[in-house]
């Protein structure tokens, strides 16, 4: 059955607190993870909360990655949403889980836009992704 | 049981293509939805695809709202993630559904960051 997108909801627990409170490192990690899937990064925004915690989004031409961290709980909520068959969200998942040294994690994969007929093939000229205009 | 966040995944169908393809309108609806829910908007990141479709994220102090639209299918995938007790993600979700003039909407709420004490399970 056709689906438009795949979304991974990742719950990371037991992460070292300092890894979850380093804005620059988390930003670099999410960008790296996005690129690892083969995605094209469009825009990045990260924000550090007082006294602790980071929120960040990476908008990719194939959808988005987000992270919200609670260093005091050693917990991070990560979402990876990709559309099309050319990017694999699980590749991003693996790299994030490994880098944040989670003692435990769970991943829920949710299919978005099920039954919608929209298909693109890898390697084809994808005007949706390639001719994107920055706003 | 304590949850840190509430995450609604909404599938919105039957929306007019011109609404889903209008980046300014999509952005305005998402920002207003965040405000409707009582959230504090921090950053707005939207992107228009060619020939059609809009992707966007509204970063709020209480987490985020995200949208991806397929105007040609009249479909939008919406996420509303909030933490804390002061914001109700369903207010944002309902606002978005109404203002996109959706014919149908299905939504799932996922609790994020659940921490609970281990429980002894008794077989009744």
Interface residues (C-beta under 8 A of the other chain):
Chain A: X4 X5 X7 X9 X11 X42 X43 X45 X47 X49 X55 X57 X59 X61 X63 X64 X66 X68 X70 X73 X75 X77 X79 X81 X83 X108 X110 X112 X113 X116 X118 X127 X128 X129 X131 X132 X133 X134 X135
Chain B: X4 X5 X7 X9 X11 X23 X42 X43 X45 X46 X47 X48 X49 X50 X51 X52 X53 X55 X56 X57 X59 X61 X63 X64 X66 X68 X70 X72 X73 X75 X77 X79 X81 X83 X108 X110 X112 X113 X115
